[in-house]
Each structure stands twice: as C-alpha cells, then as structure tokens.
Amino acid sequence: MGLIILVSFFTLMVVGVPIAFALGGAGILGLTLVPEAAGMIGAVPQQIFNALNSFPFLTIPLFIFAGTIMAEGGVAQRLMGITGLTVGRGRGGLGVAVVIAAIFFHGISGSSTADTAAIGKVTLPALRKQGYPLPFGTALLAAAGATATLVPPTIDLIIIGVVANMSIAGLFAAGLIPALINGAGLILVVIVLSRRHSWGGGLEKVTLRDAVIALIKAIPALFMIVIILGGILSGAFTPTEASAVAVVYGLFVAIFVYRDLKLAMLPKVFRETIEISGMVMLVISMGALLGFGMTIGQVPQSVAASLQHFSDSRATFLFLVQLLFFAIGMFMDAVPALIILMPILTPVAVSHGVDPIHFGILVEANVALGMAHPPVGVCVFAACAVSKLPIERVIRPLLPFIAILIVTLMVITYVEGFSMFLPRLLGLTE
C-alpha cells in the first residue's frame, strides 16, 4: 500500500496537480485500492476534522493576520531606519543591516515571504545606490528572509509542535540561537564580498539626534517581539493567546502609532490573511489524510525500520535526515513534508538519543535552507518578484549564501547545545 500511495503522490505532483490535492488524492487512492484499507474511506471526513481540530492551530491565522498588519503598517521602514544608522554604514554595512532587519521583522511577522517582500521593497533601491549589484542584493534578500524562518513565531514551528507533539514554546525558544548562527554566517559572507568588491558607502557621520529619532520610531515595532516572545517564554500566556495579543497590538501600532495602515486597507489585509490561512489549513488537512493512509499501510514502521538499518549511529541518522529534507526541499514545499515526515522521524530520533526539540530545530534549519535555493525556494521567488529579476540571474550570487547555510546547518545539527540552551534555561524541555 505504501508504494501505491508514494507512486500516486509523485505522479500527481509531476503532472502539475496542486500539492494539497496531490496529498489528498494519493491518500484517498491508497484507501480505495488497497485491501487493508477496506471500509476506511468513510473515515476520511473525520480524519480531516481531527487534523484541524487542534487549539494550537488557532495561532496560524492569527499570526498571519498580525504579520500582514505589520507588513502593511510601515514596520520595515522603521526597522531599516535603526539598523541602517547603527550597523548599516561602511563597506558591507547596508548588507549587514538587511540581514539583521530581516531577523527582527520575522520576529514580528512570522512569515518569511512577507519578511522578504517587505524588507526588499525598502532596501533594494538603497543597495543599488551604494553599488551593490542587483542580483547580489536579491540573493542576499532571499537568504536573509529564509534564515529568519527560525525566529519565532514562525508557522513551521507551530506545525512541527502539533504534528510531532512537541512544546511550541520550547521550539520558539530553541530557534533563537540557531537563527543568530545562520545570520552570523550570512553577515560574514556579506562583509567578505563587500570588501573584496568595494560595495557600500563610507562611514557617514550620524548625529545623536538622528539615532535617537530612529530608535524612538522603531521601539513600537520592536516591542511586538517583546510581547510575543516575552509573554510566551515567561509563561504569561500560551502561543495561541500570544497570537491574539499580537493582532490587537499590531492594529494599534499600525493604525494609531505609525498611521500607515488606513481603514480602507483592512479588506486587503483580511483577504490576504484568509487566502494564506486557507492554503496552509488545506495542506495540513490533506497531509493528515495522506498520513492516515500511510499509517494503515504501515509505511511509518517501514521507514523507521529502514532508517534503523542504515543508520547505526546518531551522527549517521542525523546526516541521513538532513539529506532527505534537502532532497525533498528541491521539489516540495516545507509544510507537507513536515506533516508527513515529522511524526515518523521524531520517534526514531528519540531512540537515537536526540532531544525532540533539538530535532525539530535542525529540521527547520534545513527548511530554511530550502527556502533559499531553487527550484522551490519561496524566498527566492519573493525576492525576484521585488527586484523584477529572472531567477536565473540570482542563482550564481546565491551560491556563497547557500554554502555558508550548509555549514551552519551542520553546526546546528551536531551541536545540540545551541538549540537546547534557552529551552533548558527556561524550563521548557519535555
């Protein structure tokens, strides 16, 4: 049965069926054709309902709503204002500011594509003005937006927490230091290449008054991060409650503080939120349906047994997992891969002595890498949409960033302390 499901899924993908329908279609086909699943087709509606009947999943539309509000509300401009004045001067300075601003903005929006688009609209003209080639600026923007996906409140970590039964608060805390490691790698590449090619301006004089004004403008946006992370990690409220607070605070800042979000723009914000949330929820429900069919066909047990056979050590197992997710990232979006594979692989990881929270983070680090490289990298497409460049012109400048992200991925994978320091410090381990 497992072979029928996998062959039908990849066949549907190859002929161009949308990913959600490929997932659901393969699952239903397996339930229909395989003798072991006789009579199970009637359980499909219940499986779809059960997949979405999860309280933590309320965070997904709410965080998407909050991120859309902040993206339309002028947050990117304020963040680039303060980062540009502090680290954005000199050779490579503006490129460094792009990486830092992307990480901060993701802590507010929770969306890598929104992060890439919003920061790109503000920074690409300035990068060109300071001599950065447009293909390089686009590649930097894609890599920065992708690596920021480890910064909470990312949707992927919520999905990992729900489908693999992990602490979402623990995952949020665990993603912070790995995100900074990825960011440091990108900054190193930017500085080296900028100094080699003389990209970026000189050290312009900045007055204390300018710095104070930029900081004051950025404080309301930065306080969103304090509310979300501080509230969750301190135990003041759950991730679901934090998402609701983020919506209320985001509306207040965007409408009454920055005044960039007009009431006439709210229908657009609602529409984008509904469209993105609907797509994510559809993929989740159809992925659960595929998982139901695979469970009946005992595919998880077969995969686990195969991994145990080929990986006689913890290091080998983790390498095979990263190889698997990297290969999948070449042709599939992250959400269905996480829904299908995390419930299967997490118990195997635990049997090898890997902490489940660390396992979730090292997988998400691979997802971040997948967002930064073609042919499916969503952040690459978002950056190219902003710069209006064909993706072919961005591939070569992307290579140094992909190389450093592979190095940092190995560091995050094999040095568990980077992921587990904050969860253990805050008592969020399971």
ZAFISE-641135 format. One record per residue (C-alpha): residue number from 1; x negated, y, z; chain. Coordinates in steps of 0.05 Angstrom, whole numbers. Example, Ala and Ser with C-alpha at 12.3 -4.5 7.8 and 13.67 -1.06 7.14 Angstrom:
% residues 2
SITE   n     xx     yy     zz chain
SITE   1   -246    -90    156     A
SITE   2   -273    -21    143     A
END
This chain:
% residues 430
SITE   n     xx     yy     zz chain
SITE   1      0      0      0     A
SITE   2    -56     47     17     A
SITE   3    -86     40    -53     A
SITE   4    -18     55    -85     A
SITE   5    -10    118    -43     A
SITE   6    -80    144    -57     A
SITE   7    -76    129   -132     A
SITE   8     -8    162   -139     A
SITE   9    -31    223    -99     A
SITE  10    -93    235   -141     A
SITE  11    -54    222   -205     A
SITE  12     -3    275   -186     A
SITE  13    -60    323   -169     A
SITE  14    -94    311   -236     A
SITE  15    -32    324   -277     A
SITE  16    -22    391   -242     A
SITE  17     33    376   -192     A
SITE  18     31    428   -134     A
SITE  19     -6    400    -74     A
SITE  20     56    398    -28     A
SITE  21     97    357    -78     A
SITE  22     37    312    -93     A
SITE  23     33    296    -19     A
SITE  24    107    283    -11     A
SITE  25    114    246    -77     A
SITE  26     57    199    -60     A
SITE  27     86    185      8     A
SITE  28    156    170    -19     A
SITE  29    128    128    -76     A
SITE  30     90     86    -25     A
SITE  31    152     77     18     A
SITE  32    193     57    -43     A
SITE  33    146      8    -77     A
SITE  34    112    -28    -20     A
SITE  35    147    -88     13     A
SITE  36    121    -70     83     A
SITE  37    160     -4     80     A
SITE  38    227    -35     63     A
SITE  39    283      6     94     A
SITE  40    236     61    116     A
SITE  41    258    111     62     A
SITE  42    317    131    105     A
SITE  43    269    156    158     A
SITE  44    239    210    112     A
SITE  45    284    268    136     A
SITE  46    270    251    209     A
SITE  47    194    249    195     A
SITE  48    196    317    162     A
SITE  49    236    346    220     A
SITE  50    189    315    272     A
SITE  51    129    343    235     A
SITE  52    154    414    242     A
SITE  53    188    407    310     A
SITE  54    127    430    348     A
SITE  55    126    491    393     A
SITE  56     53    510    377     A
SITE  57     72    515    303     A
SITE  58    111    578    320     A
SITE  59     43    612    323     A
SITE  60     33    603    248     A
SITE  61     88    651    222     A
SITE  62     77    699    280     A
SITE  63      1    705    270     A
SITE  64     12    710    195     A
SITE  65     62    767    208     A
SITE  66     13    802    255     A
SITE  67    -44    794    205     A
SITE  68     -2    822    148     A
SITE  69     18    881    191     A
SITE  70    -54    897    208     A
SITE  71    -78    887    137     A
SITE  72    -27    938    112     A
SITE  73    -37    983    172     A
SITE  74   -106   1012    157     A
SITE  75   -146    968    205     A
SITE  76   -200    950    154     A
SITE  77   -218   1023    143     A
SITE  78   -227   1036    218     A
SITE  79   -269    974    228     A
SITE  80   -314    992    169     A
SITE  81   -319   1062    197     A
SITE  82   -351   1040    262     A
SITE  83   -393    983    233     A
SITE  84   -418   1028    177     A
SITE  85   -442   1080    227     A
SITE  86   -475   1030    274     A
SITE  87   -506    975    230     A
SITE  88   -488    998    160     A
SITE  89   -547   1044    148     A
SITE  90   -614   1029    114     A
SITE  91   -634    972     68     A
SITE  92   -582    918     71     A
SITE  93   -544    955    125     A
SITE  94   -478    960     88     A
SITE  95   -481    886     71     A
SITE  96   -491    870    145     A
SITE  97   -432    915    162     A
SITE  98   -388    875    113     A
SITE  99   -404    810    150     A
SITE 100   -391    840    219     A
SITE 101   -327    875    197     A
SITE 102   -301    811    166     A
SITE 103   -312    773    231     A
SITE 104   -277    826    272     A
SITE 105   -220    833    222     A
SITE 106   -208    758    223     A
SITE 107   -202    762    298     A
SITE 108   -144    809    285     A
SITE 109   -111    780    223     A
SITE 110   -125    705    230     A
SITE 111   -126    699    153     A
SITE 112   -189    690    112     A
SITE 113   -157    712     47     A
SITE 114   -126    774     79     A
SITE 115   -193    787    111     A
SITE 116   -230    782     44     A
SITE 117   -180    825      6     A
SITE 118   -173    880     59     A
SITE 119   -248    887     73     A
SITE 120   -264    882     -2     A
SITE 121   -218    940    -21     A
SITE 122   -255    984     28     A
SITE 123   -327    961     18     A
SITE 124   -338    942    -55     A
SITE 125   -338   1015    -80     A
SITE 126   -387   1034    -26     A
SITE 127   -432    974    -41     A
SITE 128   -435    993   -114     A
SITE 129   -451   1065    -96     A
SITE 130   -511   1041    -55     A
SITE 131   -539   1000   -112     A
SITE 132   -513    930    -95     A
SITE 133   -495    892   -158     A
SITE 134   -420    879   -162     A
SITE 135   -429    803   -169     A
SITE 136   -472    802   -107     A
SITE 137   -422    845    -68     A
SITE 138   -366    798    -90     A
SITE 139   -405    737    -68     A
SITE 140   -422    768     -1     A
SITE 141   -349    786     10     A
SITE 142   -327    715     -6     A
SITE 143   -379    684     41     A
SITE 144   -363    732     97     A
SITE 145   -289    721     92     A
SITE 146   -298    646     91     A
SITE 147   -345    641    150     A
SITE 148   -299    684    192     A
SITE 149   -247    629    190     A
SITE 150   -279    600    253     A
SITE 151   -257    663    290     A
SITE 152   -190    654    326     A
SITE 153   -132    660    315     A
SITE 154   -144    620    251     A
SITE 155    -86    578    226     A
SITE 156   -131    518    212     A
SITE 157   -150    511    285     A
SITE 158    -77    512    305     A
SITE 159    -62    456    255     A
SITE 160   -122    416    280     A
SITE 161    -99    424    352     A
SITE 162    -29    400    336     A
SITE 163    -42    341    290     A
SITE 164   -103    315    329     A
SITE 165    -73    331    398     A
SITE 166   -128    379    420     A
SITE 167   -126    441    463     A
SITE 168   -114    501    417     A
SITE 169   -142    548    469     A
SITE 170   -204    504    474     A
SITE 171   -212    505    398     A
SITE 172   -205    580    397     A
SITE 173   -260    588    449     A
SITE 174   -304    536    415     A
SITE 175   -302    572    347     A
SITE 176   -333    638    370     A
SITE 177   -407    619    376     A
SITE 178   -408    577    312     A
SITE 179   -376    637    276     A
SITE 180   -432    681    301     A
SITE 181   -484    630    278     A
SITE 182   -454    630    208     A
SITE 183   -452    706    209     A
SITE 184   -525    710    230     A
SITE 185   -544    665    172     A
SITE 186   -507    709    122     A
SITE 187   -538    772    152     A
SITE 188   -608    741    144     A
SITE 189   -595    728     70     A
SITE 190   -568    799     60     A
SITE 191   -628    832     94     A
SITE 192   -680    790     56     A
SITE 193   -648    801    -13     A
SITE 194   -633    875      0     A
SITE 195   -705    890     19     A
SITE 196   -731    850    -39     A
SITE 197   -687    887    -89     A
SITE 198   -684    955    -53     A
SITE 199   -608    952    -44     A
SITE 200   -576   1001      4     A
SITE 201   -587   1072     24     A
SITE 202   -635   1105     72     A
SITE 203   -625   1119    146     A
SITE 204   -578   1178    144     A
SITE 205   -571   1220    206     A
SITE 206   -509   1205    246     A
SITE 207   -484   1254    298     A
SITE 208   -458   1232    365     A
SITE 209   -392   1265    348     A
SITE 210   -383   1223    285     A
SITE 211   -399   1159    323     A
SITE 212   -350   1175    379     A
SITE 213   -294   1192    330     A
SITE 214   -305   1127    292     A
SITE 215   -305   1087    357     A
SITE 216   -241   1120    381     A
SITE 217   -207   1104    315     A
SITE 218   -229   1031    319     A
SITE 219   -210   1019    392     A
SITE 220   -136   1005    380     A
SITE 221   -153    953    327     A
SITE 222   -208    921    369     A
SITE 223   -161    918    428     A
SITE 224   -119    868    389     A
SITE 225   -176    819    395     A
SITE 226   -179    831    470     A
SITE 227   -105    818    476     A
SITE 228   -105    754    435     A
SITE 229   -169    722    459     A
SITE 230   -170    751    529     A
SITE 231    -98    731    542     A
SITE 232   -106    660    516     A
SITE 233   -174    645    546     A
SITE 234   -155    675    614     A
SITE 235    -91    635    616     A
SITE 236    -47    697    618     A
SITE 237     -6    668    561     A
SITE 238     -5    610    513     A
SITE 239    -26    616    440     A
SITE 240     47    618    420     A
SITE 241     61    675    468     A
SITE 242     -2    710    445     A
SITE 243     22    708    373     A
SITE 244     87    743    393     A
SITE 245     49    796    433     A
SITE 246      3    806    373     A
SITE 247     64    822    328     A
SITE 248     91    874    377     A
SITE 249     24    906    388     A
SITE 250      7    905    314     A
SITE 251     72    940    296     A
SITE 252     59    993    349     A
SITE 253    -13   1006    325     A
SITE 254      3   1006    251     A
SITE 255     66   1049    255     A
SITE 256     54   1096    314     A
SITE 257    -22   1100    323     A
SITE 258    -52   1095    253     A
SITE 259     13   1113    218     A
SITE 260     -9   1077    155     A
SITE 261     49   1027    157     A
SITE 262    113   1061    135     A
SITE 263    182   1032    148     A
SITE 264    192   1026     73     A
SITE 265    133    978     71     A
SITE 266    164    929    121     A
SITE 267    204    890     69     A
SITE 268    138    875     33     A
SITE 269    106    853     98     A
SITE 270    166    807    114     A
SITE 271    165    778     44     A
SITE 272     90    762     46     A
SITE 273     98    731    115     A
SITE 274    157    687     93     A
SITE 275    121    665     29     A
SITE 276     56    646     63     A
SITE 277     91    613    123     A
SITE 278    137    575     77     A
SITE 279     79    548     36     A
SITE 280     40    526     98     A
SITE 281    100    493    131     A
SITE 282    118    457     66     A
SITE 283     48    429     60     A
SITE 284     49    408    134     A
SITE 285    116    372    127     A
SITE 286     96    336     62     A
SITE 287     28    319     92     A
SITE 288     64    287    151     A
SITE 289    106    247    102     A
SITE 290     43    221     67     A
SITE 291     14    205    135     A
SITE 292     76    166    153     A
SITE 293     69    123     91     A
SITE 294     -5    113    104     A
SITE 295      8     93    176     A
SITE 296     58     39    154     A
SITE 297      7     14    104     A
SITE 298    -46     13    159     A
SITE 299    -92     59    120     A
SITE 300   -118     95    182     A
SITE 301   -141     29    211     A
SITE 302   -176     10    146     A
SITE 303   -211     77    142     A
SITE 304   -232     74    215     A
SITE 305   -259      3    205     A
SITE 306   -298     24    143     A
SITE 307   -329     84    179     A
SITE 308   -348     40    237     A
SITE 309   -381     -9    189     A
SITE 310   -422     43    150     A
SITE 311   -439     89    209     A
SITE 312   -477     51    263     A
SITE 313   -496    116    298     A
SITE 314   -465    181    319     A
SITE 315   -510    222    273     A
SITE 316   -493    179    212     A
SITE 317   -419    183    227     A
SITE 318   -421    259    231     A
SITE 319   -461    264    167     A
SITE 320   -410    220    130     A
SITE 321   -353    262    157     A
SITE 322   -385    326    132     A
SITE 323   -400    293     65     A
SITE 324   -327    271     60     A
SITE 325   -298    340     76     A
SITE 326   -348    375     29     A
SITE 327   -327    329    -28     A
SITE 328   -253    339    -13     A
SITE 329   -264    414    -10     A
SITE 330   -286    412    -82     A
SITE 331   -215    397   -106     A
SITE 332   -166    404    -48     A
SITE 333   -143    458     -1     A
SITE 334   -161    451     72     A
SITE 335    -91    444    103     A
SITE 336    -71    377     71     A
SITE 337   -140    349     84     A
SITE 338   -136    367    157     A
SITE 339    -65    339    164     A
SITE 340    -84    273    132     A
SITE 341   -154    261    159     A
SITE 342   -158    292    229     A
SITE 343   -110    242    263     A
SITE 344   -151    185    230     A
SITE 345   -221    210    244     A
SITE 346   -214    241    313     A
SITE 347   -207    174    350     A
SITE 348   -267    147    312     A
SITE 349   -307    209    331     A
SITE 350   -289    199    404     A
SITE 351   -311    126    400     A
SITE 352   -379    152    377     A
SITE 353   -383    198    438     A
SITE 354   -364    263    402     A
SITE 355   -322    312    441     A
SITE 356   -256    322    404     A
SITE 357   -260    398    408     A
SITE 358   -331    397    380     A
SITE 359   -307    350    325     A
SITE 360   -251    399    307     A
SITE 361   -300    457    302     A
SITE 362   -352    420    260     A
SITE 363   -297    401    211     A
SITE 364   -271    473    209     A
SITE 365   -342    497    195     A
SITE 366   -341    451    134     A
SITE 367   -273    480    115     A
SITE 368   -305    550    119     A
SITE 369   -359    527     71     A
SITE 370   -306    500     23     A
SITE 371   -272    568     22     A
SITE 372   -336    599     -2     A
SITE 373   -351    555    -63     A
SITE 374   -315    539   -128     A
SITE 375   -273    509   -155     A
SITE 376   -222    514    -99     A
SITE 377   -253    566    -53     A
SITE 378   -195    613    -36     A
SITE 379   -241    668    -11     A
SITE 380   -280    667    -77     A
SITE 381   -215    677   -116     A
SITE 382   -193    732    -68     A
SITE 383   -259    769    -74     A
SITE 384   -258    762   -150     A
SITE 385   -187    789   -151     A
SITE 386   -210    851   -115     A
SITE 387   -273    862   -156     A
SITE 388   -238    841   -222     A
SITE 389   -297    797   -240     A
SITE 390   -292    728   -272     A
SITE 391   -313    673   -223     A
SITE 392   -369    652   -270     A
SITE 393   -408    716   -255     A
SITE 394   -404    705   -180     A
SITE 395   -429    633   -176     A
SITE 396   -503    648   -181     A
SITE 397   -503    703   -127     A
SITE 398   -463    655    -83     A
SITE 399   -517    602    -82     A
SITE 400   -561    632    -27     A
SITE 401   -500    642     17     A
SITE 402   -476    570      6     A
SITE 403   -547    545     21     A
SITE 404   -551    581     87     A
SITE 405   -480    559    106     A
SITE 406   -500    487     94     A
SITE 407   -559    497    141     A
SITE 408   -516    529    195     A
SITE 409   -464    474    185     A
SITE 410   -517    422    203     A
SITE 411   -537    463    264     A
SITE 412   -464    468    287     A
SITE 413   -453    393    274     A
SITE 414   -512    366    312     A
SITE 415   -520    417    368     A
SITE 416   -456    406    408     A
SITE 417   -474    459    460     A
SITE 418   -458    516    412     A
SITE 419   -386    493    405     A
SITE 420   -375    469    476     A
SITE 421   -408    524    518     A
SITE 422   -348    570    522     A
SITE 423   -294    516    530     A
SITE 424   -334    485    587     A
SITE 425   -347    552    619     A
SITE 426   -273    570    617     A
SITE 427   -249    501    637     A
SITE 428   -213    488    571     A
SITE 429   -242    419    556     A
SITE 430   -196    359    558     A
END
